Amino acid sequence: MHAHNFELSSYLRRIGFEGPARPDIETVAQMMRRQLMTVPFENLDVQAGKVVSLVPEDIVDKIVNHPRGGYCYEVNGLFAMALQALGVPYQFVACRPMFYPVRRPKTHMALVLTLDGVQWLVDLGFGSYGIRQPMRLDRSGQAVQQDHDQFKLTQSSDNHLLQAFSEGQWLNQYEFNLSPQEWIDFAPANYLNSTHPDAIFVQKHLIIVHTPTGRKMLIGETLKTVDAGKVQQQTVPIDQRASVLDQAFGLRQ
């Protein structure tokens, strides 16, 4: 994943990363955390009737220079550029969302990186139940505490399944295998997510940014704040949406 206008130093300033950036899992985890808390998961372009651009230079310009956020292909694509700049080997994986009542295509994209012979799942673009730290693929079935959230990866045959613990039960999030995917392979799914009336991104605003103790989410007209497991909700009238986007998420349409 390469963009001519990507500079690691500019990216690190954008996410507020301080300290040396090394090709190790500690740096990757810190970068992931900083990006989750400064680059919102958002679908403003889709809501404006645009097809999201997968041109790498457009992603850099949108997120680093303006600054905006994006959905999975954009935020994970940007992180892939940072990994490449650090010299960290990675691959794209195509993921099948598993929380729908019917089987869905593999429309989600995540990253699997390899450091010191260990494979890690990294994902900065799965919204409300997204992981907050890299997860080892070789610890199948082990619950992992990430701040106030719990996640688990299980393996069955060639597939890995990500689960999140919520309301007393493990909920399936998505499954994937390690079949290598190229950037261009996600163009059809991106078009579907940008245009299809059944896609949640087309149906409503979906804005999420992580905080040290939880996350803030604007889903449709509902602003939800999760703080240390406690949830607060309020309705956002349309005439106040721009103000909420600016103040809560640092976004301007």
PyRosetta script that sets phi, psi and omega in degrees:
from pyrosetta import init, pose_from_sequence

init()
pose = pose_from_sequence("MHAHNFELSSYLRRIGFEGPARPDIETVAQMMRRQLMTVPFENLDVQAGKVVSLVPEDIVDKIVNHPRGGYCYEVNGLFAMALQALGVPYQFVACRPMFYPVRRPKTHMALVLTLDGVQWLVDLGFGSYGIRQPMRLDRSGQAVQQDHDQFKLTQSSDNHLLQAFSEGQWLNQYEFNLSPQEWIDFAPANYLNSTHPDAIFVQKHLIIVHTPTGRKMLIGETLKTVDAGKVQQQTVPIDQRASVLDQAFGLRQ")
pose.set_psi(1, 115.8)
pose.set_omega(1, -173.9)
pose.set_phi(2, -139.1)
pose.set_psi(2, 139.2)
pose.set_omega(2, 172.6)
pose.set_phi(3, -133.8)
pose.set_psi(3, 134.3)
pose.set_omega(3, -177.2)
pose.set_phi(4, -63.3)
pose.set_psi(4, -25.7)
pose.set_omega(4, -177.2)
pose.set_phi(5, -97.6)
pose.set_psi(5, 8.4)
pose.set_omega(5, 178.8)
pose.set_phi(6, -83.8)
pose.set_psi(6, 127.6)
pose.set_omega(6, 173.1)
pose.set_phi(7, -126.7)
pose.set_psi(7, 126.7)
pose.set_omega(7, -176.8)
pose.set_phi(8, -58.8)
pose.set_psi(8, -39.6)
pose.set_omega(8, -178.7)
pose.set_phi(9, -63.3)
pose.set_psi(9, -40.0)
pose.set_omega(9, 178.5)
pose.set_phi(10, -67.1)
pose.set_psi(10, -40.6)
pose.set_omega(10, 177.8)
pose.set_phi(11, -61.8)
pose.set_psi(11, -45.9)
pose.set_omega(11, -178.6)
pose.set_phi(12, -63.7)
pose.set_psi(12, -36.7)
pose.set_omega(12, 175.2)
pose.set_phi(13, -65.3)
pose.set_psi(13, -40.3)
pose.set_omega(13, -178.9)
pose.set_phi(14, -59.6)
pose.set_psi(14, -39.3)
pose.set_omega(14, -176.5)
pose.set_phi(15, -94.2)
pose.set_psi(15, -1.4)
pose.set_omega(15, 179.1)
pose.set_phi(16, 72.2)
pose.set_psi(16, 32.3)
pose.set_omega(16, 179.1)
pose.set_phi(17, -83.2)
pose.set_psi(17, 129.2)
pose.set_omega(17, 178.7)
pose.set_phi(18, -121.2)
pose.set_psi(18, 149.5)
pose.set_omega(18, -179.4)
pose.set_phi(19, 101.1)
pose.set_psi(19, 174.6)
pose.set_omega(19, -179.2)
pose.set_phi(20, -68.7)
pose.set_psi(20, 141.5)
pose.set_omega(20, 177.4)
pose.set_phi(21, -104.7)
pose.set_psi(21, 112.2)
pose.set_omega(21, -176.9)
pose.set_phi(22, -119.1)
pose.set_psi(22, 157.4)
pose.set_omega(22, 178.1)
pose.set_phi(23, -79.9)
pose.set_psi(23, 64.2)
pose.set_omega(23, 178.0)
pose.set_phi(24, -136.5)
pose.set_psi(24, 166.3)
pose.set_omega(24, -173.3)
pose.set_phi(25, -69.1)
pose.set_psi(25, -27.7)
pose.set_omega(25, 177.6)
pose.set_phi(26, -64.4)
pose.set_psi(26, -44.0)
pose.set_omega(26, 177.4)
pose.set_phi(27, -64.4)
pose.set_psi(27, -44.9)
pose.set_omega(27, 180.0)
pose.set_phi(28, -59.1)
pose.set_psi(28, -43.3)
pose.set_omega(28, -179.5)
pose.set_phi(29, -64.3)
pose.set_psi(29, -41.8)
pose.set_omega(29, 179.2)
pose.set_phi(30, -66.7)
pose.set_psi(30, -41.5)
pose.set_omega(30, 177.6)
pose.set_phi(31, -62.6)
pose.set_psi(31, -42.6)
pose.set_omega(31, 179.7)
pose.set_phi(32, -60.3)
pose.set_psi(32, -46.4)
pose.set_omega(32, -179.0)
pose.set_phi(33, -63.2)
pose.set_psi(33, -44.1)
pose.set_omega(33, -179.4)
pose.set_phi(34, -64.9)
pose.set_psi(34, -41.0)
pose.set_omega(34, 179.9)
pose.set_phi(35, -66.0)
pose.set_psi(35, -41.2)
pose.set_omega(35, 179.8)
pose.set_phi(36, -60.3)
pose.set_psi(36, -29.8)
pose.set_omega(36, -175.4)
pose.set_phi(37, -94.9)
pose.set_psi(37, -3.5)
pose.set_omega(37, -178.9)
pose.set_phi(38, -126.3)
pose.set_psi(38, -20.7)
pose.set_omega(38, -178.8)
pose.set_phi(39, -115.5)
pose.set_psi(39, 104.4)
pose.set_omega(39, -177.0)
pose.set_phi(40, -67.2)
pose.set_psi(40, 145.6)
pose.set_omega(40, 163.4)
pose.set_phi(41, -74.9)
pose.set_psi(41, 120.1)
pose.set_omega(41, -175.1)
pose.set_phi(42, -154.0)
pose.set_psi(42, 154.4)
pose.set_omega(42, -177.4)
pose.set_phi(43, -125.8)
pose.set_psi(43, 35.8)
pose.set_omega(43, -177.5)
pose.set_phi(44, -61.5)
pose.set_psi(44, -37.4)
pose.set_omega(44, 179.5)
pose.set_phi(45, -64.7)
pose.set_psi(45, -42.9)
pose.set_omega(45, 178.7)
pose.set_phi(46, -62.4)
pose.set_psi(46, -42.9)
pose.set_omega(46, 179.1)
pose.set_phi(47, -65.8)
pose.set_psi(47, -22.2)
pose.set_omega(47, 176.8)
pose.set_phi(48, -88.2)
pose.set_psi(48, 5.1)
pose.set_omega(48, 177.1)
pose.set_phi(49, 85.2)
pose.set_psi(49, 18.0)
pose.set_omega(49, -178.9)
pose.set_phi(50, -102.3)
pose.set_psi(50, 150.1)
pose.set_omega(50, 169.5)
pose.set_phi(51, -87.1)
pose.set_psi(51, 125.4)
pose.set_omega(51, -177.2)
pose.set_phi(52, -62.4)
pose.set_psi(52, 131.7)
pose.set_omega(52, -179.7)
pose.set_phi(53, -79.1)
pose.set_psi(53, 133.9)
pose.set_omega(53, 173.9)
pose.set_phi(54, -102.2)
pose.set_psi(54, 10.6)
pose.set_omega(54, 174.4)
pose.set_phi(55, -68.6)
pose.set_psi(55, 120.0)
pose.set_omega(55, -174.8)
pose.set_phi(56, -53.1)
pose.set_psi(56, -40.4)
pose.set_omega(56, -179.8)
pose.set_phi(57, -64.3)
pose.set_psi(57, -34.1)
pose.set_omega(57, 177.3)
pose.set_phi(58, -66.4)
pose.set_psi(58, -37.8)
pose.set_omega(58, 179.1)
pose.set_phi(59, -64.6)
pose.set_psi(59, -45.2)
pose.set_omega(59, 178.3)
pose.set_phi(60, -60.7)
pose.set_psi(60, -46.7)
pose.set_omega(60, -178.5)
pose.set_phi(61, -62.3)
pose.set_psi(61, -41.6)
pose.set_omega(61, -177.9)
pose.set_phi(62, -66.7)
pose.set_psi(62, -48.6)
pose.set_omega(62, -171.7)
pose.set_phi(63, -88.6)
pose.set_psi(63, -41.6)
pose.set_omega(63, -175.0)
pose.set_phi(64, -84.3)
pose.set_psi(64, -41.1)
pose.set_omega(64, -171.2)
pose.set_phi(65, -90.4)
pose.set_psi(65, -25.2)
pose.set_omega(65, -170.2)
pose.set_phi(66, -89.4)
pose.set_psi(66, -40.3)
pose.set_omega(66, -17.7)
pose.set_phi(67, -96.1)
pose.set_psi(67, 150.2)
pose.set_omega(67, 177.2)
pose.set_phi(68, -126.6)
pose.set_psi(68, -168.9)
pose.set_omega(68, 171.9)
pose.set_phi(69, -121.6)
pose.set_psi(69, -150.5)
pose.set_omega(69, 178.4)
pose.set_phi(70, 178.2)
pose.set_psi(70, 177.9)
pose.set_omega(70, 175.3)
pose.set_phi(71, -100.4)
pose.set_psi(71, -167.6)
pose.set_omega(71, -158.5)
pose.set_phi(72, -53.1)
pose.set_psi(72, -44.1)
pose.set_omega(72, -176.9)
pose.set_phi(73, -64.4)
pose.set_psi(73, -35.6)
pose.set_omega(73, -177.0)
pose.set_phi(74, -75.5)
pose.set_psi(74, -52.1)
pose.set_omega(74, -175.5)
pose.set_phi(75, -71.4)
pose.set_psi(75, -37.0)
pose.set_omega(75, 176.1)
pose.set_phi(76, -75.0)
pose.set_psi(76, -33.5)
pose.set_omega(76, 175.3)
pose.set_phi(77, -62.8)
pose.set_psi(77, -42.3)
pose.set_omega(77, 177.4)
pose.set_phi(78, -63.5)
pose.set_psi(78, -42.0)
pose.set_omega(78, 179.7)
pose.set_phi(79, -64.7)
pose.set_psi(79, -35.3)
pose.set_omega(79, 176.7)
pose.set_phi(80, -61.6)
pose.set_psi(80, -38.1)
pose.set_omega(80, 176.9)
pose.set_phi(81, -62.6)
pose.set_psi(81, -39.7)
pose.set_omega(81, 178.9)
pose.set_phi(82, -66.5)
pose.set_psi(82, -41.6)
pose.set_omega(82, 177.1)
pose.set_phi(83, -60.5)
pose.set_psi(83, -43.2)
pose.set_omega(83, 179.9)
pose.set_phi(84, -63.3)
pose.set_psi(84, -41.2)
pose.set_omega(84, 179.2)
pose.set_phi(85, -64.0)
pose.set_psi(85, -31.2)
pose.set_omega(85, 177.7)
pose.set_phi(86, -79.9)
pose.set_psi(86, -16.8)
pose.set_omega(86, -176.1)
pose.set_phi(87, 85.6)
pose.set_psi(87, 27.0)
pose.set_omega(87, 179.7)
pose.set_phi(88, -96.2)
pose.set_psi(88, 120.1)
pose.set_omega(88, 179.9)
pose.set_phi(89, -67.3)
pose.set_psi(89, 138.3)
pose.set_omega(89, -179.8)
pose.set_phi(90, -151.8)
pose.set_psi(90, 167.3)
pose.set_omega(90, 170.5)
pose.set_phi(91, -141.7)
pose.set_psi(91, 153.5)
pose.set_omega(91, 171.9)
pose.set_phi(92, -80.5)
pose.set_psi(92, 144.9)
pose.set_omega(92, 172.3)
pose.set_phi(93, -127.7)
pose.set_psi(93, 143.3)
pose.set_omega(93, 177.8)
pose.set_phi(94, -94.3)
pose.set_psi(94, 128.1)
pose.set_omega(94, -172.3)
pose.set_phi(95, -117.0)
pose.set_psi(95, 142.1)
pose.set_omega(95, 178.0)
pose.set_phi(96, -100.5)
pose.set_psi(96, 110.0)
pose.set_omega(96, 175.1)
pose.set_phi(97, -57.1)
pose.set_psi(97, 135.9)
pose.set_omega(97, -172.0)
pose.set_phi(98, -118.1)
pose.set_psi(98, 10.2)
pose.set_omega(98, -177.3)
pose.set_phi(99, -98.2)
pose.set_psi(99, 3.2)
pose.set_omega(99, 177.8)
pose.set_phi(100, -85.0)
pose.set_psi(100, 154.9)
pose.set_omega(100, 178.8)
pose.set_phi(101, -70.7)
pose.set_psi(101, -18.5)
pose.set_omega(101, 177.5)
pose.set_phi(102, -122.9)
pose.set_psi(102, 159.0)
pose.set_omega(102, -178.4)
pose.set_phi(103, -68.4)
pose.set_psi(103, 134.1)
pose.set_omega(103, -176.9)
pose.set_phi(104, -118.2)
pose.set_psi(104, 159.6)
pose.set_omega(104, 177.8)
pose.set_phi(105, -71.6)
pose.set_psi(105, 170.6)
pose.set_omega(105, -179.4)
pose.set_phi(106, -81.4)
pose.set_psi(106, 81.1)
pose.set_omega(106, -175.6)
pose.set_phi(107, -97.5)
pose.set_psi(107, -7.9)
pose.set_omega(107, -178.9)
pose.set_phi(108, -98.5)
pose.set_psi(108, 147.1)
pose.set_omega(108, 178.5)
pose.set_phi(109, -121.8)
pose.set_psi(109, 134.9)
pose.set_omega(109, 176.2)
pose.set_phi(110, -136.1)
pose.set_psi(110, -176.9)
pose.set_omega(110, -177.6)
pose.set_phi(111, -124.5)
pose.set_psi(111, 144.3)
pose.set_omega(111, 168.8)
pose.set_phi(112, -123.6)
pose.set_psi(112, 120.9)
pose.set_omega(112, -179.4)
pose.set_phi(113, -112.7)
pose.set_psi(113, 161.5)
pose.set_omega(113, -178.9)
pose.set_phi(114, -127.1)
pose.set_psi(114, 124.1)
pose.set_omega(114, 176.5)
pose.set_phi(115, -137.1)
pose.set_psi(115, 127.8)
pose.set_omega(115, -179.6)
pose.set_phi(116, 52.8)
pose.set_psi(116, 39.1)
pose.set_omega(116, 176.9)
pose.set_phi(117, 78.4)
pose.set_psi(117, 3.5)
pose.set_omega(117, -179.3)
pose.set_phi(118, -109.0)
pose.set_psi(118, 134.3)
pose.set_omega(118, 177.6)
pose.set_phi(119, -96.1)
pose.set_psi(119, 136.9)
pose.set_omega(119, -177.5)
pose.set_phi(120, -128.4)
pose.set_psi(120, 136.6)
pose.set_omega(120, 170.1)
pose.set_phi(121, -83.4)
pose.set_psi(121, 128.4)
pose.set_omega(121, 175.6)
pose.set_phi(122, -127.1)
pose.set_psi(122, 130.6)
pose.set_omega(122, -177.0)
pose.set_phi(123, -152.0)
pose.set_psi(123, 118.8)
pose.set_omega(123, 179.9)
pose.set_phi(124, -111.7)
pose.set_psi(124, 13.3)
pose.set_omega(124, -171.6)
pose.set_phi(125, -138.7)
pose.set_psi(125, 40.3)
pose.set_omega(125, 178.9)
pose.set_phi(126, -112.8)
pose.set_psi(126, 13.0)
pose.set_omega(126, 171.0)
pose.set_phi(127, 77.4)
pose.set_psi(127, -137.3)
pose.set_omega(127, -165.1)
pose.set_phi(128, -67.4)
pose.set_psi(128, -30.8)
pose.set_omega(128, 178.9)
pose.set_phi(129, -109.8)
pose.set_psi(129, 31.3)
pose.set_omega(129, 180.0)
pose.set_phi(130, -75.7)
pose.set_psi(130, 145.5)
pose.set_omega(130, 176.9)
pose.set_phi(131, -66.2)
pose.set_psi(131, 157.6)
pose.set_omega(131, -176.5)
pose.set_phi(132, -114.1)
pose.set_psi(132, -8.8)
pose.set_omega(132, 179.4)
pose.set_phi(133, -143.3)
pose.set_psi(133, 158.6)
pose.set_omega(133, 174.4)
pose.set_phi(134, -59.8)
pose.set_psi(134, 146.4)
pose.set_omega(134, 179.5)
pose.set_phi(135, -122.8)
pose.set_psi(135, 130.6)
pose.set_omega(135, 179.4)
pose.set_phi(136, -70.2)
pose.set_psi(136, 134.8)
pose.set_omega(136, 178.7)
pose.set_phi(137, -78.5)
pose.set_psi(137, -18.4)
pose.set_omega(137, -174.2)
pose.set_phi(138, -92.2)
pose.set_psi(138, 12.7)
pose.set_omega(138, 178.2)
pose.set_phi(139, -119.5)
pose.set_psi(139, 59.8)
pose.set_omega(139, -176.2)
pose.set_phi(140, -61.8)
pose.set_psi(140, 133.3)
pose.set_omega(140, 174.8)
pose.set_phi(141, 83.6)
pose.set_psi(141, -3.0)
pose.set_omega(141, -179.0)
pose.set_phi(142, -90.5)
pose.set_psi(142, 125.0)
pose.set_omega(142, 176.3)
pose.set_phi(143, -70.2)
pose.set_psi(143, 136.8)
pose.set_omega(143, -178.7)
pose.set_phi(144, -121.0)
pose.set_psi(144, 123.9)
pose.set_omega(144, 177.6)
pose.set_phi(145, -85.7)
pose.set_psi(145, 126.2)
pose.set_omega(145, 176.1)
pose.set_phi(146, -127.6)
pose.set_psi(146, 100.3)
pose.set_omega(146, -172.3)
pose.set_phi(147, 56.1)
pose.set_psi(147, -119.2)
pose.set_omega(147, -178.6)
pose.set_phi(148, -99.0)
pose.set_psi(148, 12.4)
pose.set_omega(148, 179.7)
pose.set_phi(149, -113.5)
pose.set_psi(149, 157.3)
pose.set_omega(149, 174.3)
pose.set_phi(150, -126.9)
pose.set_psi(150, 136.9)
pose.set_omega(150, 178.4)
pose.set_phi(151, -133.1)
pose.set_psi(151, 161.9)
pose.set_omega(151, -180.0)
pose.set_phi(152, -151.4)
pose.set_psi(152, 136.8)
pose.set_omega(152, 172.0)
pose.set_phi(153, -108.4)
pose.set_psi(153, 128.7)
pose.set_omega(153, 174.5)
pose.set_phi(154, -121.5)
pose.set_psi(154, 152.8)
pose.set_omega(154, -177.8)
pose.set_phi(155, -121.9)
pose.set_psi(155, 133.7)
pose.set_omega(155, 176.0)
pose.set_phi(156, -136.1)
pose.set_psi(156, 115.4)
pose.set_omega(156, -174.3)
pose.set_phi(157, 57.6)
pose.set_psi(157, -123.2)
pose.set_omega(157, -179.1)
pose.set_phi(158, -93.0)
pose.set_psi(158, -4.9)
pose.set_omega(158, -173.5)
pose.set_phi(159, -96.7)
pose.set_psi(159, 142.2)
pose.set_omega(159, 171.6)
pose.set_phi(160, -108.6)
pose.set_psi(160, 136.1)
pose.set_omega(160, -179.0)
pose.set_phi(161, -118.2)
pose.set_psi(161, 124.8)
pose.set_omega(161, 175.6)
pose.set_phi(162, -93.2)
pose.set_psi(162, 129.8)
pose.set_omega(162, 176.7)
pose.set_phi(163, -124.7)
pose.set_psi(163, 149.9)
pose.set_omega(163, 175.5)
pose.set_phi(164, -121.7)
pose.set_psi(164, 142.4)
pose.set_omega(164, 179.9)
pose.set_phi(165, -91.8)
pose.set_psi(165, 120.8)
pose.set_omega(165, -178.4)
pose.set_phi(166, -148.8)
pose.set_psi(166, 135.0)
pose.set_omega(166, 177.3)
pose.set_phi(167, 52.0)
pose.set_psi(167, 42.1)
pose.set_omega(167, 173.0)
pose.set_phi(168, 81.9)
pose.set_psi(168, 10.1)
pose.set_omega(168, -179.7)
pose.set_phi(169, -148.1)
pose.set_psi(169, 157.6)
pose.set_omega(169, 176.0)
pose.set_phi(170, -85.2)
pose.set_psi(170, 124.5)
pose.set_omega(170, -178.0)
pose.set_phi(171, -109.6)
pose.set_psi(171, 129.5)
pose.set_omega(171, 177.1)
pose.set_phi(172, -65.6)
pose.set_psi(172, 135.3)
pose.set_omega(172, 177.7)
pose.set_phi(173, -109.1)
pose.set_psi(173, -61.4)
pose.set_omega(173, 175.3)
pose.set_phi(174, -159.9)
pose.set_psi(174, 160.4)
pose.set_omega(174, 176.7)
pose.set_phi(175, -122.3)
pose.set_psi(175, 154.6)
pose.set_omega(175, 179.9)
pose.set_phi(176, -156.3)
pose.set_psi(176, 162.3)
pose.set_omega(176, 169.0)
pose.set_phi(177, -125.8)
pose.set_psi(177, 179.9)
pose.set_omega(177, -172.9)
pose.set_phi(178, -97.3)
pose.set_psi(178, 23.6)
pose.set_omega(178, 172.3)
pose.set_phi(179, -64.7)
pose.set_psi(179, 120.4)
pose.set_omega(179, -175.4)
pose.set_phi(180, -62.4)
pose.set_psi(180, 136.6)
pose.set_omega(180, 177.9)
pose.set_phi(181, -118.3)
pose.set_psi(181, 143.6)
pose.set_omega(181, 174.2)
pose.set_phi(182, -96.1)
pose.set_psi(182, 159.6)
pose.set_omega(182, -178.9)
pose.set_phi(183, -55.1)
pose.set_psi(183, -42.0)
pose.set_omega(183, -176.6)
pose.set_phi(184, -66.8)
pose.set_psi(184, -21.3)
pose.set_omega(184, -179.1)
pose.set_phi(185, -63.9)
pose.set_psi(185, -18.6)
pose.set_omega(185, -177.1)
pose.set_phi(186, -94.0)
pose.set_psi(186, 0.4)
pose.set_omega(186, -179.6)
pose.set_phi(187, -60.6)
pose.set_psi(187, -45.0)
pose.set_omega(187, 178.7)
pose.set_phi(188, -62.7)
pose.set_psi(188, -43.1)
pose.set_omega(188, 179.4)
pose.set_phi(189, -65.2)
pose.set_psi(189, -36.6)
pose.set_omega(189, 177.9)
pose.set_phi(190, -63.4)
pose.set_psi(190, -43.2)
pose.set_omega(190, 179.1)
pose.set_phi(191, -63.5)
pose.set_psi(191, -41.2)
pose.set_omega(191, 177.4)
pose.set_phi(192, -61.1)
pose.set_psi(192, -47.7)
pose.set_omega(192, -179.1)
pose.set_phi(193, -66.8)
pose.set_psi(193, -25.5)
pose.set_omega(193, -179.4)
pose.set_phi(194, -85.0)
pose.set_psi(194, -21.4)
pose.set_omega(194, -169.1)
pose.set_phi(195, -130.4)
pose.set_psi(195, -26.4)
pose.set_omega(195, -171.0)
pose.set_phi(196, -73.0)
pose.set_psi(196, 133.7)
pose.set_omega(196, -177.9)
pose.set_phi(197, -63.3)
pose.set_psi(197, -20.8)
pose.set_omega(197, 177.6)
pose.set_phi(198, -83.0)
pose.set_psi(198, -11.6)
pose.set_omega(198, -179.5)
pose.set_phi(199, -73.0)
pose.set_psi(199, 133.0)
pose.set_omega(199, -178.0)
pose.set_phi(200, -62.2)
pose.set_psi(200, -28.5)
pose.set_omega(200, -179.1)
pose.set_phi(201, -68.9)
pose.set_psi(201, -28.0)
pose.set_omega(201, 177.2)
pose.set_phi(202, -80.0)
pose.set_psi(202, -31.2)
pose.set_omega(202, -172.8)
pose.set_phi(203, -77.5)
pose.set_psi(203, -33.6)
pose.set_omega(203, -173.6)
pose.set_phi(204, -157.8)
pose.set_psi(204, 161.7)
pose.set_omega(204, 172.4)
pose.set_phi(205, -65.3)
pose.set_psi(205, 138.9)
pose.set_omega(205, 178.5)
pose.set_phi(206, -141.3)
pose.set_psi(206, 98.9)
pose.set_omega(206, -175.1)
pose.set_phi(207, -123.9)
pose.set_psi(207, 126.9)
pose.set_omega(207, -177.4)
pose.set_phi(208, -140.7)
pose.set_psi(208, 132.4)
pose.set_omega(208, 171.4)
pose.set_phi(209, -135.0)
pose.set_psi(209, 138.5)
pose.set_omega(209, -178.8)
pose.set_phi(210, -82.9)
pose.set_psi(210, 153.3)
pose.set_omega(210, 175.1)
pose.set_phi(211, -127.4)
pose.set_psi(211, 167.7)
pose.set_omega(211, -179.6)
pose.set_phi(212, -57.6)
pose.set_psi(212, -27.1)
pose.set_omega(212, -177.2)
pose.set_phi(213, -117.9)
pose.set_psi(213, 11.4)
pose.set_omega(213, -179.7)
pose.set_phi(214, 167.7)
pose.set_psi(214, -130.2)
pose.set_omega(214, -179.4)
pose.set_phi(215, -164.4)
pose.set_psi(215, 157.6)
pose.set_omega(215, 173.3)
pose.set_phi(216, -113.5)
pose.set_psi(216, 136.4)
pose.set_omega(216, -175.7)
pose.set_phi(217, -136.8)
pose.set_psi(217, 134.1)
pose.set_omega(217, 168.8)
pose.set_phi(218, -113.1)
pose.set_psi(218, 108.8)
pose.set_omega(218, -178.9)
pose.set_phi(219, -117.5)
pose.set_psi(219, 107.9)
pose.set_omega(219, -173.6)
pose.set_phi(220, 65.5)
pose.set_psi(220, -117.5)
pose.set_omega(220, 179.5)
pose.set_phi(221, -107.4)
pose.set_psi(221, 12.8)
pose.set_omega(221, -177.4)
pose.set_phi(222, -109.4)
pose.set_psi(222, 122.8)
pose.set_omega(222, 174.0)
pose.set_phi(223, -96.5)
pose.set_psi(223, 117.9)
pose.set_omega(223, -178.3)
pose.set_phi(224, -116.7)
pose.set_psi(224, 131.3)
pose.set_omega(224, 176.5)
pose.set_phi(225, -117.2)
pose.set_psi(225, 121.1)
pose.set_omega(225, 177.3)
pose.set_phi(226, -106.7)
pose.set_psi(226, 118.7)
pose.set_omega(226, -176.6)
pose.set_phi(227, -133.8)
pose.set_psi(227, 109.9)
pose.set_omega(227, -179.9)
pose.set_phi(228, 53.7)
pose.set_psi(228, 40.0)
pose.set_omega(228, 177.8)
pose.set_phi(229, 86.5)
pose.set_psi(229, -9.6)
pose.set_omega(229, 178.4)
pose.set_phi(230, -95.0)
pose.set_psi(230, 138.8)
pose.set_omega(230, -173.3)
pose.set_phi(231, -116.5)
pose.set_psi(231, 131.9)
pose.set_omega(231, 172.6)
pose.set_phi(232, -123.0)
pose.set_psi(232, 141.0)
pose.set_omega(232, -178.7)
pose.set_phi(233, -132.3)
pose.set_psi(233, 147.5)
pose.set_omega(233, 173.4)
pose.set_phi(234, -151.2)
pose.set_psi(234, 150.7)
pose.set_omega(234, 178.2)
pose.set_phi(235, -86.5)
pose.set_psi(235, 135.9)
pose.set_omega(235, -179.6)
pose.set_phi(236, -108.7)
pose.set_psi(236, 109.3)
pose.set_omega(236, 176.0)
pose.set_phi(237, -61.2)
pose.set_psi(237, 152.5)
pose.set_omega(237, -176.9)
pose.set_phi(238, -56.4)
pose.set_psi(238, -37.9)
pose.set_omega(238, -177.5)
pose.set_phi(239, -73.1)
pose.set_psi(239, -7.2)
pose.set_omega(239, 177.0)
pose.set_phi(240, -108.8)
pose.set_psi(240, 0.2)
pose.set_omega(240, -175.1)
pose.set_phi(241, -62.5)
pose.set_psi(241, -44.7)
pose.set_omega(241, -178.0)
pose.set_phi(242, -60.1)
pose.set_psi(242, -39.7)
pose.set_omega(242, 179.1)
pose.set_phi(243, -66.0)
pose.set_psi(243, -41.8)
pose.set_omega(243, 179.0)
pose.set_phi(244, -66.0)
pose.set_psi(244, -41.6)
pose.set_omega(244, 178.2)
pose.set_phi(245, -59.8)
pose.set_psi(245, -39.5)
pose.set_omega(245, 179.9)
pose.set_phi(246, -72.1)
pose.set_psi(246, -51.0)
pose.set_omega(246, -172.5)
pose.set_phi(247, -76.2)
pose.set_psi(247, -39.1)
pose.set_omega(247, -176.7)
pose.set_phi(248, -88.6)
pose.set_psi(248, -28.5)
pose.set_omega(248, -172.8)
pose.set_phi(249, -124.6)
pose.set_psi(249, -5.8)
pose.set_omega(249, -178.5)
pose.set_phi(250, 66.7)
pose.set_psi(250, 31.3)
pose.set_omega(250, -176.8)
pose.set_phi(251, -115.4)
pose.set_psi(251, 143.4)
pose.set_omega(251, 174.5)
pose.set_phi(252, -131.6)
pose.set_psi(252, 127.3)
pose.set_omega(252, -177.9)
pose.set_phi(253, -73.5)
pose.dump_pdb("model.pdb")
